[in-house]
């Protein structure tokens, strides 16, 4: 069995769909037109070109990876497979709080068509939120987890633990206080409940924490019962400085094997490109540079 706690994995994530379409292209409450879809696909291609440039220049191919969706990145998924890159694709329906399959009962067909290195889900789960909703999510996730185990596909599980209104109220409405004081504990409890629900990721993709002891507790829960799983830190669209702070903590913790950062790497270059302030080559270069910066930071912190 693969020991996922020992494999570095540094992902450039751009499987954003609803937020990408709404915030980068201003398209809300309707599907994009064929012309708009082309522009969205082009933006994703620029990100992929930035990734390829970074790998060509200095990021070791075996630890580099991408996360991209089928809806706007089917060609990228095919190319990644052909060129032997590590790549993940999402199974969840975008832009909603409750986990459900993008393609309903057809999820296996889509996974088999693209044959990704990892299959990813994004799940919002807080132990103190709606118990019925949590149970529904776990039932769907168990179905997916069983399928992935049977077909020997590694499961990349992105867990977001948003504060409940009651939790926020107790902390005076401060999201920062929730992030530092309560979220790490809630993350451990969420991971436990998901494991108890029979869901077995190979890699957990988790929000960063500021204290090393919190990071260690999270890894301990992820690896409970001798599970040989890895943890990667996600960027959550935070500022470069915030993401760097999280990565610096994670790089020193055994079991944390990398990151999956997206908007912090690609957002500004794409905004500038859309506004015609820079051309395609400059946007590609900037994305490559931003990704390389995070990879270098990770590698340097690892050595300390």
Secondary structure, DSSP 8 states (H G I E B T S, - for coil): ---GGG--EEEEEE---HHIIIIIH---SS---HHHHHHHHHHHHHHHHHHHHHHHHTS-TTTEEEEE-HHHHHHHHHHHHHHT-EEEEE-B-TT-SS--BTTGGGHHHHHHHH--SEEEEEEE--TTS-HHHHHHHHHHHHHHHHHHHHTT-EEEEEEE----HHHHHHTTT-HHHIIIIIHHHHHHHHHHHHHHTT---SEEEEE--S-HHHHHHHHHHHTGGG---EEEEE-TT--HHHHHHHHHHHTTSTTEEEEEE-HHHHHHHHHHHHTTSS-HHHHHHHHHHHHHHHHHHHHHHHH-
